[in-house]
């Protein structure tokens, strides 16, 4: 018996639907090691929103502000994220189902925007509206938005302070088809990075560095 024979059919089906997802060209998506002991079966994807130095014409607004000082340089990373699909054939009362999606997204903001009291609400709204825009049915969603302040001292004192926004969230997909969920999440990572266009009804964060 090979390893694939030990994978439940529902999880194999879900993996196939992930391969069908279509994401933006700026999003680099790769399989990464799965955190241990989260579920009997799991797969993890890591994402980076990277734009080549030189201000491509498709980038404007927040992303353009971020790239302007780096025109002509190497690739610029605007946001990072992780997408983890968990599966327990026995089901989980905590998940309210047999599957659970766990995600993480991080992007840097202008330091003077980090104290915006609505920042966390905006980040959560992006998740909800991205799932709705892709008709990705779900339940039992929850998450936290965190502002991370970084300051440098000593020999690094010349470095400017930075503020990052982090969103950690999870939800239970309504079925085994995860395609729309991954596409919604990938669009949300690009939104965090400040890349247009934004779907109808999605609120833009204050401009990024």
KOLLOKE-478712 format. One record per residue (C-alpha): residue number from 1; x negated, y, z negated. Coordinates in Angstrom, 2 decimals, decimal comma. Layout:
<recs>
+-----+---------+---------+---------+
:  nr :      xx :      yy :      zz :
+-----+---------+---------+---------+
: NUM :       X :       Y :       Z :
...
+-----+---------+---------+---------+
</recs>
This chain:
<recs>
+-----+---------+---------+---------+
:  nr :      xx :      yy :      zz :
+-----+---------+---------+---------+
:   1 :    0,00 :    0,00 :    0,00 :
:   2 :   -1,49 :    3,39 :    1,00 :
:   3 :   -1,10 :    6,66 :   -0,90 :
:   4 :    1,63 :    7,93 :    1,44 :
:   5 :    3,82 :    4,93 :    0,60 :
:   6 :    3,88 :    6,10 :   -3,02 :
:   7 :    5,22 :    9,55 :   -2,10 :
:   8 :    9,02 :    9,82 :   -2,49 :
:   9 :   10,91 :   10,32 :    0,80 :
:  10 :   12,42 :   13,59 :   -0,46 :
:  11 :    8,98 :   15,05 :   -1,12 :
:  12 :    7,66 :   13,87 :    2,26 :
:  13 :   10,63 :   15,58 :    3,91 :
:  14 :    9,94 :   18,80 :    1,98 :
:  15 :    6,30 :   18,75 :    3,09 :
:  16 :    7,39 :   18,43 :    6,71 :
:  17 :    9,66 :   21,46 :    6,36 :
:  18 :    6,76 :   23,50 :    4,95 :
:  19 :    4,79 :   22,80 :    8,13 :
:  20 :    7,61 :   24,34 :   10,17 :
:  21 :    7,39 :   27,72 :    8,42 :
:  22 :    6,33 :   30,68 :   10,57 :
:  23 :    4,35 :   33,47 :    8,91 :
:  24 :    2,85 :   36,78 :   10,01 :
:  25 :   -0,55 :   36,82 :   11,69 :
:  26 :   -2,02 :   38,95 :    8,89 :
:  27 :   -1,29 :   36,19 :    6,36 :
:  28 :   -3,99 :   33,54 :    5,95 :
:  29 :   -2,33 :   30,45 :    4,51 :
:  30 :   -4,28 :   27,37 :    3,38 :
:  31 :   -3,70 :   24,35 :    1,17 :
:  32 :   -5,46 :   24,65 :   -2,18 :
:  33 :   -5,94 :   22,29 :   -5,15 :
:  34 :   -2,75 :   21,72 :   -7,10 :
:  35 :   -2,69 :   22,56 :  -10,82 :
:  36 :   -2,69 :   19,35 :  -12,84 :
:  37 :    0,20 :   17,96 :  -14,89 :
:  38 :    2,88 :   20,34 :  -13,62 :
:  39 :    4,92 :   17,60 :  -11,95 :
:  40 :    4,53 :   14,04 :  -10,67 :
:  41 :    4,23 :   15,40 :   -7,11 :
:  42 :    3,10 :   18,84 :   -5,99 :
:  43 :    1,51 :   20,81 :   -3,18 :
:  44 :   -0,08 :   24,27 :   -3,45 :
:  45 :   -0,77 :   26,92 :   -0,81 :
:  46 :   -2,97 :   29,96 :   -1,18 :
:  47 :   -2,41 :   33,14 :    0,83 :
:  48 :   -4,37 :   36,28 :    1,61 :
:  49 :   -3,12 :   39,27 :    3,55 :
:  50 :   -6,18 :   40,33 :    5,53 :
:  51 :   -6,39 :   43,03 :    8,17 :
:  52 :   -9,47 :   43,50 :   10,33 :
:  53 :  -11,34 :   46,76 :    9,67 :
:  54 :  -10,46 :   49,39 :   12,20 :
:  55 :   -6,82 :   50,29 :   11,53 :
:  56 :   -4,78 :   48,20 :   13,94 :
:  57 :   -1,85 :   50,06 :   15,44 :
:  58 :    0,71 :   47,86 :   13,67 :
:  59 :   -0,39 :   49,09 :   10,24 :
:  60 :    0,88 :   52,32 :    8,76 :
:  61 :    2,08 :   53,82 :    5,47 :
:  62 :    0,58 :   52,18 :    2,37 :
:  63 :   -1,62 :   49,77 :    4,30 :
:  64 :   -2,96 :   52,53 :    6,51 :
:  65 :   -3,94 :   54,51 :    3,41 :
:  66 :   -5,74 :   51,45 :    2,11 :
:  67 :   -7,65 :   50,86 :    5,34 :
:  68 :   -8,52 :   54,42 :    6,31 :
:  69 :  -11,82 :   54,55 :    4,37 :
:  70 :  -12,84 :   51,17 :    5,78 :
:  71 :  -12,25 :   51,82 :    9,47 :
:  72 :  -14,72 :   49,84 :   11,54 :
:  73 :  -15,81 :   47,67 :    8,60 :
:  74 :  -15,18 :   44,01 :    7,84 :
:  75 :  -11,80 :   42,50 :    7,02 :
:  76 :   -9,84 :   44,19 :    4,23 :
:  77 :   -7,87 :   42,10 :    1,73 :
:  78 :   -4,59 :   43,76 :    0,77 :
:  79 :   -2,87 :   41,07 :   -1,34 :
:  80 :   -3,25 :   37,49 :   -2,52 :
:  81 :   -0,80 :   34,84 :   -3,62 :
:  82 :   -0,10 :   31,21 :   -4,44 :
:  83 :    2,94 :   29,10 :   -3,54 :
:  84 :    3,38 :   25,80 :   -5,40 :
:  85 :    6,10 :   23,25 :   -4,65 :
:  86 :    6,79 :   20,81 :   -7,49 :
:  87 :    8,84 :   17,61 :   -7,30 :
:  88 :   10,07 :   15,26 :  -10,01 :
:  89 :   12,22 :   12,39 :   -8,66 :
:  90 :   13,76 :   12,02 :  -12,13 :
:  91 :   14,95 :   15,60 :  -12,08 :
:  92 :   14,37 :   18,24 :  -14,73 :
:  93 :   16,90 :   19,94 :  -16,99 :
:  94 :   14,60 :   22,96 :  -17,18 :
:  95 :   14,43 :   23,25 :  -13,38 :
:  96 :   18,09 :   22,32 :  -12,87 :
:  97 :   17,01 :   20,04 :  -10,02 :
:  98 :   14,31 :   17,79 :   -8,61 :
:  99 :   12,27 :   20,58 :   -6,96 :
: 100 :   10,80 :   23,80 :   -8,31 :
: 101 :    8,88 :   26,55 :   -6,55 :
: 102 :    6,28 :   28,47 :   -8,57 :
: 103 :    4,65 :   31,57 :   -7,11 :
: 104 :    2,10 :   34,26 :   -7,87 :
: 105 :    1,34 :   37,49 :   -5,97 :
: 106 :   -1,19 :   40,23 :   -6,75 :
: 107 :   -1,92 :   43,54 :   -5,02 :
: 108 :   -3,73 :   46,75 :   -5,96 :
: 109 :   -1,92 :   50,06 :   -6,47 :
: 110 :   -2,85 :   53,70 :   -6,75 :
: 111 :   -3,94 :   54,27 :  -10,40 :
: 112 :   -1,54 :   57,20 :  -10,84 :
: 113 :    1,37 :   54,97 :   -9,74 :
: 114 :    0,72 :   52,22 :  -12,27 :
: 115 :    2,82 :   53,88 :  -14,97 :
: 116 :    5,97 :   53,94 :  -12,88 :
: 117 :    8,60 :   52,38 :  -15,15 :
: 118 :   10,45 :   50,96 :  -12,13 :
: 119 :    7,42 :   49,10 :  -10,77 :
: 120 :    8,34 :   45,71 :  -12,23 :
: 121 :   11,97 :   46,03 :  -11,14 :
: 122 :   10,90 :   46,85 :   -7,60 :
: 123 :    8,61 :   43,80 :   -7,46 :
: 124 :   11,41 :   41,51 :   -8,68 :
: 125 :   13,83 :   43,06 :   -6,19 :
: 126 :   11,44 :   42,16 :   -3,39 :
: 127 :   11,61 :   38,49 :   -4,37 :
: 128 :   15,40 :   38,37 :   -4,59 :
: 129 :   15,95 :   40,28 :   -1,35 :
: 130 :   13,32 :   38,30 :    0,56 :
: 131 :   15,08 :   35,05 :   -0,37 :
: 132 :   18,45 :   36,53 :    0,55 :
: 133 :   17,17 :   37,90 :    3,87 :
: 134 :   15,96 :   34,42 :    4,84 :
: 135 :   19,12 :   32,71 :    3,59 :
: 136 :   16,97 :   30,62 :    1,24 :
: 137 :   19,51 :   29,25 :   -1,24 :
: 138 :   18,26 :   28,93 :   -4,81 :
: 139 :   19,21 :   28,95 :   -8,49 :
: 140 :   17,63 :   29,39 :  -11,92 :
: 141 :   15,17 :   32,08 :  -10,80 :
: 142 :   12,96 :   33,78 :  -13,35 :
: 143 :    9,70 :   35,67 :  -13,49 :
: 144 :    7,51 :   38,39 :  -14,94 :
: 145 :    5,88 :   41,45 :  -13,39 :
: 146 :    2,64 :   42,69 :  -14,96 :
: 147 :    0,53 :   45,79 :  -14,44 :
: 148 :   -3,20 :   45,09 :  -14,87 :
: 149 :   -5,55 :   48,01 :  -15,64 :
: 150 :   -9,26 :   47,55 :  -14,85 :
: 151 :  -11,86 :   50,04 :  -16,08 :
: 152 :  -15,64 :   49,94 :  -15,55 :
: 153 :  -18,36 :   51,01 :  -18,00 :
: 154 :  -22,12 :   51,23 :  -18,31 :
: 155 :  -23,94 :   50,61 :  -15,05 :
: 156 :  -20,56 :   50,18 :  -13,37 :
: 157 :  -19,10 :   53,41 :  -14,71 :
: 158 :  -19,05 :   55,00 :  -11,25 :
: 159 :  -16,43 :   52,54 :  -10,10 :
: 160 :  -12,93 :   54,03 :  -10,13 :
: 161 :  -10,28 :   52,45 :  -12,30 :
: 162 :   -7,75 :   50,20 :  -10,59 :
: 163 :   -4,22 :   49,06 :  -11,36 :
: 164 :   -2,87 :   45,82 :   -9,93 :
: 165 :    0,69 :   44,56 :   -9,85 :
: 166 :    1,15 :   40,84 :  -10,51 :
: 167 :    4,37 :   38,92 :  -10,01 :
: 168 :    4,74 :   35,40 :  -11,39 :
: 169 :    8,05 :   33,76 :  -10,54 :
: 170 :    9,78 :   30,44 :  -10,07 :
: 171 :   13,08 :   29,18 :   -8,75 :
: 172 :   14,87 :   25,98 :   -7,80 :
: 173 :   15,62 :   25,54 :   -4,10 :
: 174 :   19,13 :   24,33 :   -3,35 :
: 175 :   17,91 :   21,50 :   -1,10 :
: 176 :   14,89 :   19,66 :    0,30 :
: 177 :   14,31 :   22,07 :    3,19 :
: 178 :   11,71 :   24,57 :    1,97 :
: 179 :   11,05 :   26,32 :    5,29 :
: 180 :   13,05 :   29,46 :    4,52 :
: 181 :   11,59 :   29,68 :    1,02 :
: 182 :    8,00 :   29,72 :    2,27 :
: 183 :    8,85 :   32,22 :    5,01 :
: 184 :   10,59 :   34,49 :    2,49 :
: 185 :    7,65 :   34,27 :    0,11 :
: 186 :    5,12 :   34,99 :    2,87 :
: 187 :    7,08 :   38,09 :    3,89 :
: 188 :    7,07 :   39,20 :    0,26 :
: 189 :    3,28 :   38,86 :    0,05 :
: 190 :    3,02 :   41,10 :    3,12 :
: 191 :    5,41 :   43,57 :    1,51 :
: 192 :    3,18 :   43,71 :   -1,57 :
: 193 :    0,29 :   44,46 :    0,79 :
: 194 :    2,19 :   47,41 :    2,24 :
: 195 :    2,57 :   45,99 :    5,73 :
: 196 :    5,61 :   47,07 :    7,79 :
: 197 :    8,29 :   46,45 :    8,75 :
: 198 :   10,26 :   46,05 :    5,57 :
: 199 :   13,53 :   44,09 :    5,81 :
: 200 :   16,73 :   46,08 :    5,50 :
: 201 :   17,46 :   46,96 :    1,91 :
: 202 :   13,97 :   46,26 :    0,57 :
: 203 :   12,50 :   49,10 :   -1,48 :
: 204 :    8,93 :   50,18 :   -0,78 :
: 205 :    6,46 :   50,42 :   -3,65 :
: 206 :    4,53 :   53,67 :   -4,10 :
: 207 :    1,56 :   53,92 :   -1,75 :
: 208 :   -1,42 :   51,65 :   -2,36 :
: 209 :   -5,11 :   52,42 :   -2,35 :
+-----+---------+---------+---------+
</recs>
